[in-house]
Amino acid sequence: MSLPIADYALIGDCHTAALVGTDGSIDWLCLPRFDSASTFGALLGTEEHGRWVVAPADPGATSTRSYLDDTFVLVTRWQTEQGVAEVVDFMPMGAGRAEVVRRVRGVEGTVRLREELAIRFGYADALPWMRQAPEQGGNAVVGVAGPDAVIVRGPALTASNHAHTAEFEVSEGDEIDIVLTWYPSHRNPPGALDVSEQLDDTLAWWREWASAAPVEGEYAEAVRRSLLVLRALTHAETGGIVAAATTSLPEQFGGARNWDYRYTWIRDASLTLSALMIYGYEAEAGHWRRWLLRAIAGDPADIQIMYGLSGERHLPEYELASLPGYQGSSPVRVGNDASTQYQGDIFGELMIALREARRIGVDEDQYSWPLQRSLLGFLEKTWQRPDNGIWEIRGPQQAFTHSRAMIWAAFACGVEAVEHYGLPGDAARWAELRDTIRAEIEEHGYDAERNTFVQHYGGTQVDASLLLLGQIGFVAPDDPRMLGTVAQIEKELLRDGLLMRYRTETGVDGLAGGEHPFLACSFWLVGQYAHSGRLDDARALMSKLVALSNDVGLLSEEYDVEGRRQAGNTPQAFSHLALVRAADAIARASA
């Protein structure tokens, strides 16, 4: 059975990522991209679905782990009765190929370790043909199935029950390197690289990136790690930002709310860029903007809410028979049918991110502003269209208040671009529409009798997304209507101090079952508290949320308060970007 979600740490190369358990097992790895089929899939099944273990042979061994400062180089220190050993796990940056390195170091005494390698390509649907491929001065095995191949160099491995195993010892001062390299099966295996050089280069790459934006303040450690997570989830070449490194980790254990998050949502990517731009990451803003221009080039009517890492449009959702699901939570899904939905709020998040890029000095090019004008032109004709909302409901479309407010924000950004930056555009027309939308929201999206904004027109429920109305400037955070909305959200959506997205039992999302508190929503509440003068409440909730991070600072999508465990896909960009913005809100309020 898979470990608790919080027991996994991430290593990555900004092309893909692996999840390493506290037991020394890599249980999830897709090669060569985040959205490729899995090579190790035990996370969504058992050891039979592929894993790679490097750990002491002594079952009584205990471990602690941490990242080397400001990197994704993971060091796990194992303590046994015979001695101490470390396993250094990382994916090389800049090596130009998909590779995982597991360096074993002897620290004290002598430790016997075991290696178990069970490769299962194609989401555990393809058992590879394995062969020994000894090299001058070393051992290697090659595994091939269909288009995929890997070569694994290190201690001599022997076949055992559709896996390969080895045992070896390290004493103080010893170093043994184990390296897995993926390559297309029609090519010859690539040669070995210098592991020490790769490690030095990888440490330098991450630290140089992190040093570009020194982070200070009371939540500095959590913010630094969150910024690094956002970078790790950004594809180095295309600029696409995945929502998470995994698919189908359950929002409800044993339930069917299991989705594939290894794609680029316009919303998530826009909010990620906004978080990075707080710390001045202009290059990332430019890189993502170029991705955006490529992805949505053409008719604005064809814009999707999400794309593949390179801008792929066709992301059909299907269920896998080869993986049984995380601790029995099925189905396991690949693709995401939400890609076909209409979600009006994405235009607001997109325009806000591009506005913030302008504000920090990212110049408009010959395509970026014409694209924004084109999107606003599309909205002029379609802004009244019902949509699936920020939570991509699979029930009937509604006039969601948050979506309309984000469309209001899109036109507000257009007006600012013309009036403050001198860009060409019909500011008078956009201002008229902005004001019309405001009046409509105040009439149909606000319940004056109860003094609260509502989830959608004609409804009575609240939604955590309403917290963003104060943060985008639609109302002031301390506006009586906003304070009334917060009070209603606290009354209806708080569960043991954490915030639900909305009440699933109303049936608004068209799905069976429920879910757990959504971490990003609780971070939004932190921001609202901070901006409205409730700084002590903001700090108390922020401390509670940061404490939900695992031992290496990672957050998943949701948190099961009854089971005291993380839930949903991990690490979740939405959770980490919301943490960054919440910390910034507290810092601004404190100042």
Stockholm file with secondary structure:
# STOCKHOLM 1.0

chainA/1-591         MSLPIADYALIGDCHTAALVGTDGSIDWLCLPRFDSASTFGALLGTEEHGRWVVAPADPGATSTRSYLDDTFVLVTRWQTEQGVAEVVDFMPMGAGRAEVVRRVRGVEGTVRLREELAIRFGYADALPWMRQAPEQGGNAVVGVAGPDAVIVRGPALTASNHAHTAEFEVSEGDEIDIVLTWYPSHRNPPGALDVSEQLDDTLAWWREWASAAPVEGEYAEAVRRSLLVLRALTHAETGGIVAAATTSLPEQFGGARNWDYRYTWIRDASLTLSALMIYGYEAEAGHWRRWLLRAIAGDPADIQIMYGLSGERHLPEYELASLPGYQGSSPVRVGNDASTQYQGDIFGELMIALREARRIGVDEDQYSWPLQRSLLGFLEKTWQRPDNGIWEIRGPQQAFTHSRAMIWAAFACGVEAVEHYGLPGDAARWAELRDTIRAEIEEHGYDAERNTFVQHYGGTQVDASLLLLGQIGFVAPDDPRMLGTVAQIEKELLRDGLLMRYRTETGVDGLAGGEHPFLACSFWLVGQYAHSGRLDDARALMSKLVALSNDVGLLSEEYDVEGRRQAGNTPQAFSHLALVRAADAIARASA
#=GR chainA/1-591 SS CCCCGGGEEEEECSSCEEEEETTSEEEEEESSSTTSCEEECGGGSCGGGCEEEEEESCTTCEEEEEECTTSSCEEEEEECSSEEEEEEEECCSSSSSCEEEEEEEEEEEEEEEEEEEECCHHHHTBCCEEEECCBTTBEEEEEEETTEEEEEEESCCEEETTEEEEEEEEETTCEEEEEEEEEETTSCCCCCCCHHHHHHHHHHHHHHHHHTSCCCSTTHHHHHHHHHHHHHTBCTTTCCBCSCSCBCCCSSTTSSCCCBCCSEEHHHHHHHHHHHHHTTCHHHHHHHHHHHHHHTCSCGGGCCSEECTTCCCCCCCEEESSCCCBTTBCCEEESCGGGGCCCTHHHHHHHHHHHHHHHTTCCCCTTHHHHHHHHHHHHHHHTTCCBCTTTTCSSCCBCBHHHHHHHHHHHHHHHHHHHHHCCCSCHHHHHHHHHHHHHHHHHHSEETTTTEECSBTTCCCCCGGGGHHHHTTSSCTTSHHHHHHHHHHHHHHEETTEECSSCGGGCTTCCSSCCCCBHHHHHHHHHHHHHTTCHHHHHHHHHHHHTTSCTTSCCCSEEETTTTEEESSSSCHHHHHHHHHHHHHHHHHHC
#=GC SS_cons         CCCCGGGEEEEECSSCEEEEETTSEEEEEESSSTTSCEEECGGGSCGGGCEEEEEESCTTCEEEEEECTTSSCEEEEEECSSEEEEEEEECCSSSSSCEEEEEEEEEEEEEEEEEEEECCHHHHTBCCEEEECCBTTBEEEEEEETTEEEEEEESCCEEETTEEEEEEEEETTCEEEEEEEEEETTSCCCCCCCHHHHHHHHHHHHHHHHHTSCCCSTTHHHHHHHHHHHHHTBCTTTCCBCSCSCBCCCSSTTSSCCCBCCSEEHHHHHHHHHHHHHTTCHHHHHHHHHHHHHHTCSCGGGCCSEECTTCCCCCCCEEESSCCCBTTBCCEEESCGGGGCCCTHHHHHHHHHHHHHHHTTCCCCTTHHHHHHHHHHHHHHHTTCCBCTTTTCSSCCBCBHHHHHHHHHHHHHHHHHHHHHCCCSCHHHHHHHHHHHHHHHHHHSEETTTTEECSBTTCCCCCGGGGHHHHTTSSCTTSHHHHHHHHHHHHHHEETTEECSSCGGGCTTCCSSCCCCBHHHHHHHHHHHHHTTCHHHHHHHHHHHHTTSCTTSCCCSEEETTTTEEESSSSCHHHHHHHHHHHHHHHHHHC
//
